[in-house]
Amino acid sequence: MEPQKINRRRMLKGSMALFLAPWASALEPGSIEKDDRSPTDCESIKAQKQMNIHYLEIVTPDVDVSVALYSEIHDITFNPADPMLGGAQTAKLPNGGMLGIRSPLRDTEAPVVRPYYLVEDIDQAVTAAAKSGAEIAMMPMEIPGRGKFAIFILGGIETGLWEV
């Protein structure tokens, strides 16, 4: 007896029909609700206390290539390497934050994109992270003239904190 050929395309169409059937009404024109918030609503949201990225750090072995790429696609200019920020080349961002691109500081430092969130009390934030089960990779450390930073790892994700 010869094995039957499976029509994968037909199976996929049938499976998709079963999957999409409950959602069909949501796919009809006019079924998606529009965002009717007014500009005033949006401004009041902005005025509320928010989570802000103060510094976005990119650690890469290809600093020059990365700086050139980000300069081109975002039309930003980087400053020379800053020894106080691990040799990162930095660029000021329109929202007041900063982007830094640097090489790994040690052989064991893997490439990473690490946001540093602005906090009012870094010691309290680090304590909260530790209580949540995060590994504190860098205890609060002062960078003269720039404030304090700390790093924690939770679920494999590296996150920075920054207090100015």
C-alpha positions as CSV (number, residue, x, y, z in Angstrom):
1,M,0.0,0.0,0.0
2,E,1.4,3.4,-1.0
3,P,1.5,6.2,1.6
4,Q,-1.0,8.9,1.1
5,K,0.2,12.4,0.2
6,I,-0.8,15.1,2.6
7,N,-2.1,18.3,1.1
8,R,-0.5,20.7,3.6
9,R,-2.0,23.7,2.0
10,R,-5.5,22.3,2.3
11,M,-4.8,21.4,6.0
12,L,-3.5,24.8,6.7
13,K,-6.5,26.5,5.2
14,G,-8.9,24.3,7.2
15,S,-7.0,24.9,10.4
16,M,-6.9,28.6,9.9
17,A,-10.7,28.6,9.2
18,L,-11.3,26.8,12.5
19,F,-9.0,29.2,14.3
20,L,-10.4,32.4,12.8
21,A,-14.1,31.5,13.0
22,P,-14.6,32.9,16.5
23,W,-12.7,36.1,15.5
24,A,-14.5,36.6,12.2
25,S,-16.8,39.4,13.5
26,A,-13.7,41.3,14.7
27,L,-12.3,41.3,11.3
28,E,-15.3,42.8,9.6
29,P,-15.0,46.5,8.4
30,G,-16.1,48.9,11.0
31,S,-15.8,46.4,13.9
32,I,-12.7,48.0,15.3
33,E,-13.3,50.8,17.8
34,K,-11.4,54.0,17.2
35,D,-9.3,55.7,19.8
36,D,-11.5,58.7,20.6
37,R,-9.2,60.3,23.2
38,S,-8.9,64.0,22.7
39,P,-5.6,65.9,22.6
40,T,-6.4,67.2,26.1
41,D,-6.7,63.6,27.4
42,C,-3.3,62.8,26.0
43,E,-1.8,65.8,27.6
44,S,-3.1,64.9,31.0
45,I,-1.7,61.4,30.6
46,K,1.7,63.0,29.8
47,A,1.5,65.2,32.9
48,Q,1.1,62.1,35.1
49,K,4.1,60.5,36.7
50,Q,5.6,58.2,34.0
51,M,8.2,55.6,33.6
52,N,11.0,57.4,31.8
53,I,14.2,55.9,30.2
54,H,17.0,58.2,31.2
55,Y,19.8,56.3,29.5
56,L,19.7,53.6,26.8
57,E,22.9,51.6,26.7
58,I,23.9,49.5,23.8
59,V,26.9,47.2,24.4
60,T,28.4,45.8,21.2
61,P,31.7,44.7,19.8
62,D,30.8,46.8,16.7
63,V,30.7,50.3,18.2
64,D,31.8,52.2,15.1
65,V,29.3,50.4,12.8
66,S,26.5,50.9,15.4
67,V,27.3,54.6,15.9
68,A,27.3,55.1,12.1
69,L,24.0,53.3,11.7
70,Y,22.1,55.1,14.6
71,S,23.5,58.4,13.4
72,E,22.2,57.8,9.9
73,I,18.7,56.4,10.7
74,H,17.9,58.7,13.6
75,D,19.8,61.8,12.4
76,I,21.7,62.2,15.7
77,T,25.3,63.1,16.5
78,F,27.4,61.2,18.9
79,N,30.0,62.7,21.3
80,P,33.4,61.2,21.7
81,A,33.9,58.3,24.1
82,D,33.0,59.2,27.7
83,P,35.3,57.4,30.2
84,M,32.7,58.1,33.0
85,L,30.2,55.9,31.1
86,G,32.5,53.0,30.3
87,G,33.9,54.6,27.1
88,A,30.4,55.0,25.6
89,Q,29.9,57.3,22.7
90,T,26.8,59.2,23.6
91,A,24.0,61.2,21.9
92,K,21.4,63.4,23.5
93,L,17.9,62.4,22.5
94,P,15.0,64.8,21.8
95,N,13.1,63.6,25.0
96,G,16.0,64.6,27.2
97,G,17.4,61.1,27.6
98,M,20.7,59.8,26.3
99,L,21.8,56.9,24.1
100,G,25.2,55.4,24.7
101,I,27.0,52.8,22.6
102,R,30.1,51.1,24.0
103,S,32.3,48.0,23.8
104,P,32.0,45.3,26.4
105,L,34.1,46.2,29.5
106,R,35.2,42.6,30.0
107,D,35.4,39.3,28.1
108,T,32.4,37.9,29.8
109,E,30.1,40.9,29.1
110,A,27.6,39.9,26.4
111,P,26.1,42.3,23.9
112,V,23.0,43.9,25.3
113,V,20.5,46.7,25.0
114,R,19.9,48.0,28.5
115,P,17.4,50.7,29.5
116,Y,18.1,52.7,32.6
117,Y,14.8,53.9,34.1
118,L,14.7,57.2,36.0
119,V,13.8,56.6,39.7
120,E,13.4,59.0,42.6
121,D,15.0,56.8,45.2
122,I,17.5,54.3,43.8
123,D,18.1,52.5,47.1
124,Q,14.4,51.9,47.5
125,A,14.1,50.7,43.9
126,V,17.0,48.3,44.3
127,T,15.5,46.9,47.5
128,A,12.2,46.4,45.7
129,A,14.0,44.6,42.8
130,A,15.8,42.3,45.3
131,K,12.6,41.5,47.1
132,S,11.0,40.5,43.8
133,G,13.8,38.0,43.3
134,A,16.0,40.0,40.9
135,E,19.7,39.5,41.0
136,I,21.4,42.8,41.7
137,A,24.3,42.9,39.2
138,M,25.5,46.4,40.2
139,M,24.6,48.0,43.5
140,P,24.0,51.8,43.4
141,M,27.1,53.6,42.3
142,E,27.7,57.3,41.9
143,I,29.0,58.8,38.7
144,P,30.2,62.3,39.6
145,G,28.0,65.0,38.1
146,R,25.6,62.5,36.6
147,G,23.8,60.8,39.5
148,K,23.7,57.2,40.7
149,F,23.0,54.0,38.7
150,A,22.3,50.3,39.5
151,I,21.6,47.2,37.4
152,F,19.4,44.2,38.2
153,I,18.6,41.1,36.2
154,L,15.1,39.5,36.4
155,G,14.0,36.7,34.1
156,G,17.2,37.0,32.1
157,I,16.4,40.7,31.3
158,E,19.0,43.3,32.4
159,T,17.5,46.6,33.6
160,G,19.2,49.7,34.8
161,L,18.0,52.3,37.3
162,W,19.2,55.9,37.4
163,E,18.7,58.6,40.0
164,V,19.7,62.2,39.2
